[in-house]
Amino acid sequence: MFSVQHLNFGWLHAPPFPPACCHGLLIRTPTGIALVETGIGLADIADPEARIGREAISAAGFQFLPSVTAVRQLEALGISPGDVTDIVLTHCDPDHAGGLADFPNANVHVSAEEKRNLDTGNPRYRPAQFSHEPRWVIHDRDDSEMLGQPTRQIRTALDVDIRLVPLFGHTHGHCGVAISADGRWLLQWTEGGAGERVVRVQILGADLAPLGDALRVSAAGKEAGQGVIAVAGDKAASFQLVKGDKGYELWGTALGVK
């Protein structure tokens, strides 16, 4: 059985800004279990100032909720920390890497550029979150493509195609993560400038060539972003945050994938 489950591994809330979740993925196959991101971890909750720092906690609004941590949510699903074989990080910021120590036996996949930035002592990262010496797997070579964009294939215990997609900018080594298991891909992205952002979805074939035209899934006349997509068989659901008159709202769009 192959499944991809969207989960929230923590909350950030610094009013007057709206709450933001620490979005992550749980990927399960018969050969292994992987996480994309780890959010806020138990060690962060036990000693937040040493692990994250008072300034970052205040600026980003870290919320320390044990029940929301990745390890506690996986345990509730019957998955022990030792069952997690691989972790893929988009980057190493504190709200993405805080839960690494809860899964000490997992291989941790990251771009070479991000690991190099981490090792230089960049103050945006918190050394205490990596003091348990993660089992790093560094990816330094573009060896494939998606829509003309270089990608890096990740070798994991899972029998699925997982790739890092270099999207450097937010950090020096920030990457997107692409996942496919049935020979097709479903890609969702946000585009447009401030006040004009829309969310689109595109089906890709096994060769990563577009199948048909990209579909706009956010409502006309609304600014949308922070989207995620879930797939089950030939059905999919797209979710986005939409800016309303009184704040942000969660909208969804049902899709048929054939």
N, C-alpha and C positions, 0 to 999 in steps of 0.2 A: 504494500500500500504506500502510495506517495501522497503527502499532504503538505500544504503550506498554510500556516495559521498566523494571522496578524494578532499581536499582543502589545500591551502597553507595559513597559518595564520601569515606569516612574513618572512623576509629575514635576513640572516646573511652573511656578506661578509667581510673578512679580507684578502686582497691580501698578498701574491701571491696565497693563497688557493682559490678554486672555490667557487662561491656562494652556500649557503645551505638554503633550505627552511625549514620553521617550519610546517612540515606536520601534518595535522589533519584530522579527519573524522567527517562528519555530518550524523547521523543516524536518519531516519524518519520512524515512524509507526503511525497508527491511534491513538494510546494511548499516544504517547509522542515523544519528540525530544531530542536527546543526542549528545554531542560532545565528541570526544576523543582528548584531548589537547585543549589549547586555544591560544597558540602562544603569540604574542606581542599585548598588549591591548592599549586602548585609554589613560588610565592613564599613561602608560609607555611613550607614545608619548608626553603627556602634561608636564611631569616632569621626563625625563629619568635618570638624575643623582641621584635623590632621590629614584627612584624606582629600578634602576638596578645598578648604580654606574659607575663612569667614567672608572675604570680599566676594568670591564667586557665588557662595551660597546666597548672599543678599542680592547680588546683581541679577542672577538667573532665577531666584526663588525656588531653590531645591526643596522638595517635599520628601520627608523621610518616612516611608510607609512600608514596613516589612512585608505585608501581604501582597504588595504590588511588585516586589522584586522578582526577577526571572526565576531564581532558584525556588522560591516558595510557590510560584504559579506552576512550574513544572512538576514539583512534588505533588501538587493538588491534582495533576493529570496522571499521576502514577509514574513519573519519570524522575529517576534519581540523578544527582549531579554527575555521577560517574558514567551515566549513559550518554552524555553529550560528547560526541567525538570531535566536533569542529565548531569553531566560532569565527564568523567573518565580521570584521569591523570596517565600516565606511571610513572612520577616522578615530582618533584616540582622545577626543574631548571627554571631560569627566562624566557627562551625562550619557555617554555611549559605552565607556570602558569600565565603569565602576563595578559591574558585576563579574568581571573576569575571575577574580579570586574565588568566587563561589563554584567555579568549574575548573579546578587546577589541572585536570588530566586532558583537557581538550586542546587540540591544535588551534592556534589563533592566527588567522590569515589576515594580512594587511599589505598594503603597497609598500615598496621599498622606500618611496619618497616620504611616506607618512612615518615609517619607523625611523628613518634618518632624522626627520624633524623632531621626533620624540627624543632621540638619543642626544641631540645637541643641547638639551636643557631648555627648550622653548617654554616660557612661563605659563602658556595656556594649558599645558599638561600637568598632571599631578603625579610625581614619582611614586608616592605611597600606593597608588592604585596598581602599580606594576612591580611592587617589591616582592611579590610571591614568585617572580620569575616565570612569566607565561611561556608556554611552548610555542614560540613564534615560528610561523612559516611565512617567509618574505617573498613577495611577487614583484619582480623587477623588469619583466619583459612583456611587451605587447605581442601576443602570439595569435590573435584572431581579431575579427571585426564584427560590429553590429551597426547597420545603417551607416557605414563609412566611419564609425567611431572605433578606435582601437580598444580591444578588450584583453583581459588576462585570464586564462583558464585556471581554475583552482582544482587541485586534486584533493578530494576528501574521501571519507569512508562511505559517502552516499553515492548511489548509482544514478546521479542526476548531473546535468550540466550547470555549473555555477561559475560565474565570471565576475571579476572586478572590471568596472568601466571607469577609467580615469576621468574625473571631473574636477580637476585641481582648481582651487579658488577659495573655497571656504577654509580649507587648510592646504598646505603645500602638497599633501598626498591624498586628499579626499577622493573617494571613489563611490560610484553607484554599484549596486549588486544586481545582476541579472540571473534568473533561474529558469530552467526548462527541463521537462522530463518526458514529454510526449512528442517531441519533434517540432512543436510550435512554441511561440513566445507571445506573451501579451504585455505590451509596453505602455505605461502611462506616464505622462509628464505634464508640467505646467509651463506655459509660455506667455510672453507679453510683458509689457512694462507696467509700472505701478498704476493701479486704477483700471488696467485692461487685461489682467491675467485670466487665462482660461485653462481648463484641463482637457487634454485629449488622450485618446486610447488608439493604439494601432496593433493589429494582429500581424505577426511575422511568421513566415514559413521556417522549415528546418534549416534552410540556407540563409536565414535572417533577412530575406527579401520581403518587403511589405506585401501583404495580401489585401488588396482593396485600398480604400482611402482611410486616412485617419479620421476618427469620429470625435466630434466635440461632445463631451459628456456633462460639462457644467452648463448651467442655465444662461441663456442670452441676457445680456444687460447686467450680469452679476460678476463681481470679482471673486475668483475662486483659486484655491491652491492647497498645499499640504495634503495631497491626495494619496490614497492607497487603493489597491485593487485586490480582490479575492476571487479565486477560480475554483469551481467544483464541477468536473465533467465539462459539459458544453454550456454551463451557466457561469456568469461572472457578475460581480457587483463592484461598482466604483464608488468610492466615498471621497468627499472633499469638504474642506471648510469654506464657507461662503460668507463674505462680509455683508451683514445686514444693516438695517437702520439703527438697531440698538445693540449691536455686537456681532459675534461670530456664530454661525449656525452650521450644524452638520447635515449635509445633503448627500443623497445617494442616487445612483442610477443602475437599474438592472439591465444586463446585456446577455444576448445569446451569442455563443462563440462556436461557429461551425466551420 
